Amino acid sequence: MQLPRQGSRAAREAHLEICYAAVSLLAPTGHRGEPAIPVWAVYAQEKQAPQGIKPLEWLLLTTLPVTCFEQAIEKLMWYSRRWGIEVLHRTLKSGCRIEQRQLGQADRLEACLAIDLVVAWRIYYLTKLGREHPEAPCTVYFEDAEWQALMVFTTQKPTPPSMPPSLREAIHRVAGLGGFLGRKGDGEPGTQTLWLGLQRLDDITTMWLVMSDMLARAATQTTVSSRMDSG
């Protein structure tokens, strides 16, 4: 199983020993209902973890049947998705600040949440894409105007490079706009700095498009005027 980076823990591949069985949970003392609740248990333990790393150990309880190895693997894979869910929720809370919305009616809050979910998903997708395919061209996510504006602004050069940078470089530059320092021990940018950086990039891109349009118009007018004078 592939484990993502978490805090100071590096990403790694974990080899798990898996057991499963039907078990019964005893009801609390004094409970008047059923004396026991039947569930299925799936136990996964990492073997040969890297030195100095706490081995992975999961004990999952589920009401869904687990009668074969494939079903046990399925439940473990479902549980492993919790990292992505936690990141999405953290982005909603700390990035989109959904808990601070003060909308008077439920339908307005639902509409706002729908937009924030799209924003949070895009940030999570960018983070995941950058860690799994860092050397891909940044055009897999960014529009031409976005990466060109990003490069001009962050390099302080008047023209963008002829070729787009890698996705990893673009992500680091965007995160830098959001406060990411990129020090040796900082690891890869998180969703918070990417969220702030993408907001700044929207404004930078808008200005880049306006300036590009103004320069194009000025160049066209200069050419037309020059031709008229020569005639």
Residue pairs with C-beta under 8 A, 6 or more apart in sequence:
1 13
1 14
1 15
1 16
1 56
1 76
1 80
2 11
2 12
2 13
2 14
3 9
3 11
3 12
3 13
3 14
3 56
4 11
4 83
4 131
5 11
5 131
5 187
5 188
6 83
8 187
9 53
11 131
12 50
12 53
14 46
14 49
14 56
15 46
15 47
15 48
16 44
16 45
16 46
16 47
16 56
16 76
17 44
17 45
17 46
17 47
18 42
18 43
18 44
18 69
18 72
18 73
18 76
19 42
19 43
20 40
20 41
20 42
20 43
20 66
20 69
20 71
20 72
21 40
21 41
22 38
22 39
22 40
22 41
22 66
23 38
23 39
23 40
23 41
23 61
24 36
24 37
24 38
24 39
25 36
25 37
25 39
25 61
26 35
26 36
27 33
27 34
27 35
27 36
27 37
39 61
39 62
39 63
40 61
40 62
40 63
40 64
40 65
40 66
41 59
41 60
41 61
41 66
42 58
42 59
42 60
42 62
42 66
42 72
42 75
42 76
43 58
43 59
43 60
44 56
44 57
44 58
44 60
44 76
45 55
45 56
45 57
45 58
46 55
46 56
46 57
47 55
49 55
49 56
58 76
58 79
60 75
60 76
60 79
62 75
64 71
64 75
65 71
66 72
66 75
84 124
84 128
87 124
87 127
87 191
88 120
88 121
88 124
90 191
91 119
91 120
91 123
91 124
91 191
91 192
91 195
92 98
92 116
92 117
92 120
93 99
94 191
94 192
95 119
95 120
95 123
95 191
95 192
95 195
95 196
96 116
96 119
96 120
96 195
98 112
98 113
98 116
101 109
101 112
103 109
103 112
119 195
123 191
123 194
123 195
123 198
124 191
125 141
126 141
126 171
126 194
126 198
127 171
127 188
127 189
127 190
127 191
127 194
129 136
129 140
129 141
129 167
130 167
130 168
130 171
130 188
130 189
131 188
133 140
133 167
134 166
134 167
134 168
135 166
135 167
135 168
136 166
136 167
137 163
137 164
137 165
137 166
137 167
138 147
138 164
138 165
138 166
138 167
138 169
138 170
138 171
139 147
139 164
140 167
141 167
141 170
142 150
142 164
142 170
143 205
144 164
145 205
145 208
145 209
145 212
146 201
146 205
147 160
147 164
147 165
147 170
148 160
148 208
149 160
149 201
149 204
149 205
149 207
149 208
149 209
150 170
150 173
150 174
150 201
150 204
150 205
151 157
151 160
151 161
151 165
151 173
152 158
152 159
152 160
152 208
153 204
153 208
154 173
154 176
154 177
164 170
165 173
171 188
171 189
171 194
172 180
172 182
172 189
174 189
174 194
174 197
174 198
174 201
175 182
175 189
175 193
175 194
175 197
176 182
176 197
177 196
177 197
177 200
177 201
177 204
178 189
178 192
178 193
178 194
178 195
178 196
178 197
178 198
178 199
178 200
179 193
179 196
179 197
180 186
180 189
180 193
180 197
189 197
